[in-house]
């Protein structure tokens, strides 16, 4: 969603760019976890009698996806603004290619480098968001494995001397987020042409 909207906003410019970026600015004024919590809670409330066990993962993916699209849109837009004025894009326009074909074949492959770095960073944020939503009871149900539900289960026994029930899922969550962030740092350094 974010890559598509950022590509369209950056390439088309004008009112399309202004509308998409104002929507993105409004969404940036709210924390991502709050947006994910609102979306997950609303969908779960509207689903009512549906089987929550089967739909929980889909609701979680949608709520996290709609929470983090703005970073992708802004990054792709800024890269597209640079790429759309380059000679190869102007040559594609001159031979009469459709704008969407130019965006897909010529601009998109050249703006994907920063998106990969953002994807690894947002993967760590998505893991934390999933654990938070599951801890609050809005994400994955307690019958399915999730670090958030394991921490919530251990939280009930935390002050009774059984602290390890919370420690190990919490430590695993911290190690997972650290590993993904280190992968993102390595990927940023590997894709940076100035460091080669």
N, C-alpha and C positions, 0 to 999 in steps of 0.2 A: 504494500500500500504506500509506504513512504517513498520507496524508490520510484514508483510510477508517478506519484504526485509531484515529487521533486523534479523529475525529468520533464514533465509537462510544464510545470511552473517556470523552470529555468529556460526551457527552449522557446516557449510561447511568449513569455513576458507579459507586460501590460496588465490588463484587468485579471486575467487568469492567474498570473503570478501573485497579484495583490490579494485576491480572494483566498487562494490556498495558503499563503503565508500569514494572513491575518487569522485564519482558523488555527494554524499551527501556533501562532503567538498566544492565542487564547488558551489552547490546551497546555502550552508550556507554563502558564501561570498556576496550574494545579499540579500537585505531586503525582507522579505516575502510579504510586500505590493507591492513592485515593481514587483515581480514575478506574484502575483495575478492580478495586473494591466495589465501586458503584456499578460497573458493568456486570461483574459476576453476581452481585446481589440482586440486581434488576432482572437479569436473565433467569436466575434461580427462582425468583418470586413469580415471574411470568410463566415459567415452565410448570409450576404447580404440581400437577399429578404425574408429570413425566418421570421416567426412571432416572433419578439423579446420579446413580452409579455409572450409567453409560454416557450421560451427557456432561459429566463433570470435566473430563479432559478437554472436550471441545469448547466448553465455556471458558475454561482456563486459558486455552490457546488464544481464543478471540479476545478476551479481556487483556491479556498481556500484549498481544499484537496491536490492539488499538491504543494501548498506553504508550508504546515506544516508537510509533511511526514517525513522530516529529523529527527526531534526530536524523533519521535517514533522509527525510524530505529536505531538510535544510542543508545537509551535506551534499546531496546529489544536486540540488538546485545551484549551490555555489560553484560546484565543479562544472555543471552544465553551462552556466553563464560564461565561464572561461572558454569551454570547448566550442560553443556555438559560433564564435567569431573566428575560429581557425580556418585555414585554407581548405582543408579536406571537407569540412561541413559546407562551406560556400561553394565548393566544386560540386558537391552532391545536390545542392539547391539549383545550381545552374543547369545541370543535366535533367532536371525536372522530377527528382525523386519526391515522393510524398513525405511530408514532415514526420509522420509517425515512423516511416521506414528509415529516415535519417536518424531519428532518435534511437531506434532499436539497433540498427546495424553499425552506426558510426559513433554516436555520442555515448551510448550506454556502456560499451566495453571500455571506454577510456575514463569513465568516472567510477568504476567498480573498486579500485584500489582502496580509497578511504572507507568505502562501505564495508569491506572485509574487516578492517580494524574496528569499526564501530560495532559490527556484528558480534565480535568476540567480547567486547566490553558490555554490550547489552545482553549477551548470553548470561554473564555473571549477574546482572541486574534482574534478568528474568528468573534465574534460579532463586534469588532472594525474594522476589515478588511471589513466586509460587509457594515457597516455604512460608512466607508471611500470610498469604491467603489461606493456605491449609491450616496454619496455626490458629487463625481466627475462625476457622470452620466454614469458610466460603469456597475454598479450593477443592482439592481432592478429598473425597470422603474418607473417614477413618478406616474403612475396610480395605483400602488400597494403600500400598506403601508410598510414603512421602516423608521427606525430612521434616517438614512442618508438622505433620500429624504425629511423628515420633517425638518431636520436641514437646508438643502439646500433651501427649500421653505422659511423658516423663515429668512434665511440669506439675502434675497432680501429686507426684511422689517426691518432689524436690526437697521439701522441708522435713520429710520423714526419715532422712538419712540415706535414701536411695538416689543420690545425686547422679550416678553414672548413667541412669536411664536418659537423662537430658544431655549429659556431657558428650557422649559419643555421636549422636546425630548432630549436635551443635558443632563439634569439632570437624565432622565430615563436611558439613555445610561450609565452614570457614576454609577448609583445605580445598574444596571444590572451587569456591569463588576465587581463592588465591591462585590456583592453577590456571583457571580460565583467564584471569587478569594477566598473569605472566605470559600466557600464550598470546594475548592481545598486544602486550609490549614487544614480544619477539616479532610478531607479524608486522607491527608498525615499523620496527627497525629494518626488517627484511624488505619491506616495500618502499622504504624511503630512499630515493635515488641519491640524496646527498651523502648518505652513509656508505655508499658502495665504493 
